[in-house]
Amino acid sequence: MNYEDAIVALADPTRRTIIDKLRGGGLPVGAIAEGLPVSRPAVSQHLRVLSDAGLLHVTPKGNKRLYSIAPEGVDSLRRYLDSLWDDALAAFARAAEDQAKGKTDE
């Protein structure tokens, strides 16, 4: 998947909470649903969106499924954000150089 899918998936606060819960390792849907203000079927739908976006691995374990963060999906998002950061730093450097030379936007 690509970073656009990850951004869309993470736009929902419930999905971000799910990702935060999974930062410590894989969990079954019941453990993920604990404390969330949505039903367990809704949690399953959110997990599907995150999985389809490439952000989660689903591992069958007996009659349960364990959900964990997919490093390769997060890496795609991280690379995109790194490129934004690089662009921002380059713009800052250009602005600092222009200011040092006495240039202004006025």
N, C-alpha and C positions, 0 to 999 in steps of 0.2 A: 504494500500500500504506500501511499505518499503522504506528505505532511499535511496537505489540504484535508484529507479524510480525518487525520488525527485532530486537527484544529476544530473541525466541525463536531467531531465526537466529544471533544473536551469543552465545548461551549456550554454544555449542560452542567449545572453545579452538582447534580446527583452523580454524574459520571466522574467528575473530578474527585468527589468524596470516595467513590469506589476505587479509583486509582490510588488515592491516599491510603485506603485500607489495605491494598495489596502491596504496598511498599515493603512490608515486612515479610512477604512471602505468599505463596499460593494459599487460597482459601476456597471452601465450597460455598455455593450460593447462600445457604442458610446463615453462615457466619458473616458473609458480606452484607446480607439483608438486615442483620441485627442493628438496631438503632437508626436505621434509615426511615425517613418519613413517607416511604412509598411501599406498596405491597410487594410481596415476594415475586409474583409474576412480572411486575414492573421492573424489579431489579434484574430479572432474567432478560427482559427486553433491553435494558441498558447494557448488560453484559454482551448481548448479541451485537449491539452497535459498536461497542469498544473492540470486540473481536473482529468484526467486519472491517474496522478501520486499521487493523493490524497492530493494535496496542495490547492485546491479550493473547496468551496461550491458553488453550483448554486441554487439560489432561484427564482422561478417564481414570478413575481410581475406584474399583469395585462398582457399586451402583451410583456413585457420585462423580461429579466433575470438579476438578480443581482449576481455579482461574488464577493466572499469574501474569505479571507484566511481561510483555514481549520486548526484550532489549532492542531488537532490530526495528520495531515500530517506533519506539521512543527515539532511537538513533536518527531516524529520518526527520523527526520533528526537531531534534537537537541540532542537526546540521543546518536546517532552515533558519532556526533562531540564531545560530552562530553566524550565518551569513548576514542576517540583519544587524547583529552586533558589530560585525566587521565593517559594514557600511556606515553605521552610526559613528564608529571610532574614526573612520576615514574622513567623514564629514566634519567631525570635531577637529581633527588635525588640520584640515583645510581652513576652517574658520579661525583656528588659533594662528596659523601662518598668515592669513590675510590680516588679522588684527595686529600681529607683530609688524607687518609691513605698512600698517597705517591705513589699510583699506577698510571701508565701511559699506553697508548696504544703503546708506542714506543718499 
